């Protein structure tokens, strides 16, 4: 069984390699102008060159920094606000409908407002990323808190637990699957908004890098940047699902 | 007891009232805020001179064109991957390598290849819409009751008939859910592309309002974009419930 999984995985990699070879062939035959489509060899060379000179690493760290700060602020604020709103029925009925109305709002539409308030600065990016990334976590926390088994609350009441103790000992653990799912979603949102903010405000990062490369028609550098963004997207999603599996182990171990 | 509907409206109304009173009390002069009455006036004005409608049309055209193209591609691949497990396993690495690329990262590539305008926006929206539809369709087709497939084999249905008569009807509720999610993504990506770079549609209009130091108009656009997002989502949700009843709710937890 395990061996066949391995074989399939190898075959799958071979297919992917085939696509890269096809890409190389198209680029070599100049079926598409090299201005738009560099071969994988040139993109790879540009990646190596960028990392050797430290340029690309700086941009990569810049993007990661924007993402991480915004996501971190959003996580803290989202879970705290969500806990506050979710743990009280009254708050839920007054606040939750407004939040549901705001949820489908395309988050990038607040960028102009943020620019008007903060100018083209790091704080603008932080605000936009945090504002965008907060929704999945906020709504997931509220939902998770609302869905706590009511008997657990009854137990807590009969034990005379304080509201804080109820939140930390009962509601948060029971809502953790929802919260972690929200956190995973918002990592993706944070990455996208980081790139948009870097493009708009010229902040140091991969978004700015790909835009500058495009403006000067350095397509190899452009593809190197896009590949790196894909790698960030892949690795952050992978890391989140690993954390999720780790933290939620207790659930699958059964009652 | 206050009815739930009124409770829901209380918070936004209070905030709007406080904003209005505060803005009048301090004779607000700001580049980023405006009293709600001025925002409402700007909204009406933008509708009257037609700029709002043109911008809305441009954004929706790009979003829906991208959604249709991306949806068609995602649907075709999703069904193929759901039916042929060999194909699914072989494509796994390729798909997992391309999928995590943030759609907005393609913006510079689309820009140099296609220039400004509808086409580059549609391509980016389509790219973003392919993935949720592909993944959910694949799961929906893979989750079809195996006996249905046995029936189709026993009836010797041709491959086209099998897709048309068995697979699509059986997977339709979850495919519709995928389209609902993708429609939201399409609108988000379209507005984002316009804000970042493309000089058409609502995103460009809201940026222009900001640069013209018209906070009232900017916030009016923001409100309108929010309203479109809200009605798109609610409309599709109502349609989903109406078309598929309880079956539609099953997919939501997936």
Interface residues (C-beta under 8 A of the other chain):
Chain A: X8 X9 X11 X12 X13 X15 X16 X19 X35 X36 X93 X94 X95 X96 X97 X98 X101 X102 X103 X104 X105 X106 X107 X108 X109 X110 X111 X112 X113 X115 X116 X117 X188 X191 X192 X195 X196 X199 X200 X206 X207 X210 X211 X213 X214 X217 X219 X222 X223 X225 X226 X229 X230 X231 X232 X233 X234 X237
Chain B: X4 X7 X8 X9 X10 X11 X12 X31 X32 X89 X90 X91 X92 X93 X94 X96 X97 X98 X100 X101 X102 X103 X104 X105 X106 X107 X108 X109 X111 X112 X113 X184 X187 X188 X191 X192 X195 X196 X197 X202 X203 X206 X207 X209 X210 X215 X218 X219 X221 X222 X225 X226 X229 X230 X232 X233
